[in-house]
Amino acid sequence: MKILGLSGSLRAGSHNAKLLRAAGNLLPPDVQLEVFDGLKAIPPFDEDDEHTRPDAVQALWDAIAGADAVLVATPEYNHSLPGQLKNALDWLSRPLAESPLRNTPTAVIGTSTGLFGAVWAQAEGRKVLAAIGARVIDRELPIGLADDAFHPHGHLTDDEQALALAGILAELVGEVDQTLTPARAAS
């Protein structure tokens, strides 16, 4: 099973990239987390270009199409999603009927340096992903004070937050299993 990780932060040393790595360490051995690192190269969405996707957009499209689930880790910018993440999701929504996110199990988590842990951005992310047709897990993982949230070895310093992250991952894997079980029975 493959989960595609998507960090809404573009910066080197991103706390949300750390959160994805911490998530990857909590997955069972038969589940692989692959982090997409090409978000910065995606150009602004332009409806004139939607039928000839730029290479960077096609790379994201293909990465999601090749995954069994998607895990988004987002910071919060001005009480919402970072523009580059929202832009990428807009590209993935066109045309809506063909979106690789349709019926894909998806979860949104996040961390920020403030107290609230990107809770509003996570809600916005779930809303946008649901509008695209993803099967969004209705849970959040707000991790505030991100500068102190990670152990030098990469895992979360707060055991309750690590347990909550493991629970979200188990639910995401369970959603994939529900999707794959009918396909396996048919083959």
PEJO-V334131 format. One record per residue. N is the residue number from 0. D_CENTER is the distance of its C-alpha to the mean C-alpha in Angstrom with 2 decimals. Layout:
# PEJO-V334131
n d_center
N D_CENTER
N D_CENTER
This chain:
# PEJO-V334131
n d_center
0 15.63
1 12.70
2 8.99
3 7.10
4 5.11
5 4.36
6 6.44
7 8.05
8 11.21
9 13.57
10 16.24
11 17.59
12 17.35
13 14.20
14 13.75
15 9.95
16 10.42
17 12.88
18 10.71
19 8.55
20 12.09
21 13.40
22 11.03
23 12.20
24 15.67
25 15.52
26 14.79
27 17.98
28 19.76
29 19.24
30 15.42
31 14.02
32 10.75
33 10.79
34 9.14
35 9.54
36 11.96
37 13.46
38 11.84
39 15.13
40 17.25
41 16.10
42 19.11
43 19.43
44 19.23
45 22.81
46 23.94
47 26.80
48 24.52
49 22.25
50 24.52
51 24.62
52 21.06
53 21.14
54 20.41
55 17.23
56 15.85
57 17.21
58 15.59
59 12.03
60 13.48
61 15.00
62 12.14
63 10.21
64 13.71
65 14.39
66 11.61
67 12.23
68 8.80
69 5.09
70 3.04
71 1.42
72 5.10
73 7.61
74 11.37
75 13.82
76 16.31
77 19.31
78 17.85
79 15.00
80 12.00
81 12.90
82 14.79
83 13.27
84 9.73
85 11.77
86 13.99
87 11.59
88 10.59
89 14.38
90 15.15
91 13.07
92 15.10
93 18.40
94 20.23
95 18.56
96 20.36
97 19.07
98 15.35
99 13.46
100 10.98
101 14.14
102 14.50
103 11.34
104 10.24
105 6.85
106 6.14
107 5.50
108 7.33
109 9.25
110 12.48
111 15.30
112 18.89
113 20.31
114 21.18
115 18.68
116 15.39
117 13.52
118 14.32
119 15.09
120 12.04
121 9.97
122 12.67
123 12.54
124 8.89
125 9.86
126 13.05
127 12.00
128 9.76
129 12.81
130 15.16
131 13.80
132 14.44
133 11.29
134 12.29
135 10.34
136 11.22
137 13.27
138 12.83
139 11.83
140 12.18
141 13.97
142 15.12
143 17.85
144 20.20
145 17.70
146 20.64
147 22.00
148 19.01
149 18.83
150 21.71
151 22.97
152 21.97
153 18.28
154 17.95
155 17.78
156 21.32
157 21.26
158 21.80
159 20.89
160 17.42
161 17.03
162 18.39
163 16.06
164 12.99
165 14.90
166 15.53
167 12.01
168 11.44
169 14.85
170 14.15
171 11.16
172 13.60
173 16.32
174 14.80
175 14.62
176 18.15
177 19.36
178 18.28
179 19.90
180 22.99
181 24.73
182 24.11
183 25.60
184 28.49
185 29.31
186 29.63
